[in-house]
Amino acid sequence: MRSETQGSISVSFVSEPDGAALSGGNAGQRTLNLGSVSNYGGAHTANVQVQSLSGHFVVSTKFGLSIQDGSQHATTATVLAALAAPDSVFTFRVDGITMQTVPQLLQSQAHVGTTFVHRLEIDVSTSLTEKNSQLQNAIIFQIIPN
């Protein structure tokens, strides 16, 4: 995950006490590492959950998204999210909303200056082998001041 500032709005990803740890440098250059997971072995990383279902399993964790406005002109913002590239292997959801390459609405009136907790879920087919199960995608967040 990467933060970027354009104009006066800035976005930072922050660790949540009950979410997977964010690693890396500053808040704009962090990685959400879910570690190794399996349908039967579960997760090997703290605060990463694995739910086994028929034919697939869901890996999930929480993360924080902080929206700030240095100019203090915006009080609310719209939060959109999209997959960086199409993915036919995994299904990504943020707050229960399935991610696509077209931006999806997560929040229409997010209060600027507040950190919001979001839930990331990745649906994995049990037919995947270790060889073809490497995750090669990203989620892009777009923040639009209201």
N, C-alpha and C positions, 0 to 999 in steps of 0.2 A: 504494500500500500504506500502511496506517495502523496504528500500534501503539496498543494500549490497555491500561491497567492496571485490573484489578478484583481487590480483595483484595490478596494479596501477590505474585501472579504478574504478570510483565510480559514483553512480547514486543517485540523490536526487529528491524528488517530491516537487514542490513549488506551492504556491497559485498563481493564476492569477487574476488580478483585475476584470475580467468579468467571473470568474469561481467560483464554490462553494468553500468555505473555507476548507483548510486542518486543521485538529485539531490534537492534541497530542504533544508529546515531540519533539525531534530533527527531522531533515528532513528525517531521515530513519525510523521513527516510527510514521508516521502520518496516519490519516484516512480521506478519502474523504467522507463527509457525505452529501447525497442528501436529507435527511429528508423525510418527508411524502409527497407523491404525489398521485394524483388521476386523472382519465380521465376528470372528470367534475370540480373538485376543483383546478386543476393545482398543482403548487408547492408551498410549504410553506417556502422554503429556498431561500435566495437571490442567484441570478445568476444560478438558476436551471430552465430550460425551459421544458415545456410539450407541445408536439404537438399531437393533437387528430386526428386520422385517422380512417377509417372504420374498426372496429373490433379490433383495437389495438391503443396504444399511445406510443410515444417515449419520454423518459426522457433524457435530455442531459445537459452537463456542460463542461467547459474547465479546464485543469490542465497543469502545467508545469513540464517538465522533464529536469533536468540539468545533463549533463555528464561531468565529470572531469577526468583528467589524471595527478596524482601527479608526475609521472616521466617525463611527457611531451614528451613521445615517440610517442603516437598516436595523429594524427590530425583529423581523422574521425573514425566513428564507425558505425556498423550496428545495428539497433534497431529492435528487434523481440518482439512479445507479444503473449501470449496464455492464455486460460482459465485454471484455476487450476483444475477444474473438469467439466465433461460434464454437460450441463444444457439444459433440455428439456422444461423449463418454460419460460426463458428469452433469448433474443438474444442480445448479447453484440457486439458493434462495437467501434473501436478506429479509428478515422480519416476515417470513412466510411468502414473500413475493418472488416468483420465479424470475431469475435474471435472463435477459436476452441481450442481443447486440444493440437493440433499440432501448434508449433510456426508459426506465420504469419509475413511477412516482413512489417514493418512500414516505415523504412527509411534505405536506403543502404549507404548513405554518410552523416550521421549526424556529423556536426562539433563539435569536442570536445571543451569544454569551453563555450558552448552556451546553453541557456535554450530554449527549443522548446515547443511551445504550442500545445497541443493535445486536441481532442474533444472526450469525452466518450458519447456514446449513448446506452441506454438500452431500448429495444423494449418489451412492456408489453401487453399481450392479455387482452382485456376488459372482458373476461370470468372469469378471476381470481377473487376470493373473497379475502377479507381482511385476512382470515384465511390462505390461501395458497399462499400469495403474498410476503412473507418474502424472501429477497435476501440472498442467502447462497453460494456465489461464490466469486472468486477473479481473477484478471488478473495478470499474471506473466510477467515481462519485462526482456528481456535478451539483454545485450549489448556486442557486440563483436568488439574489436579494429580492424581496417582495416590496 
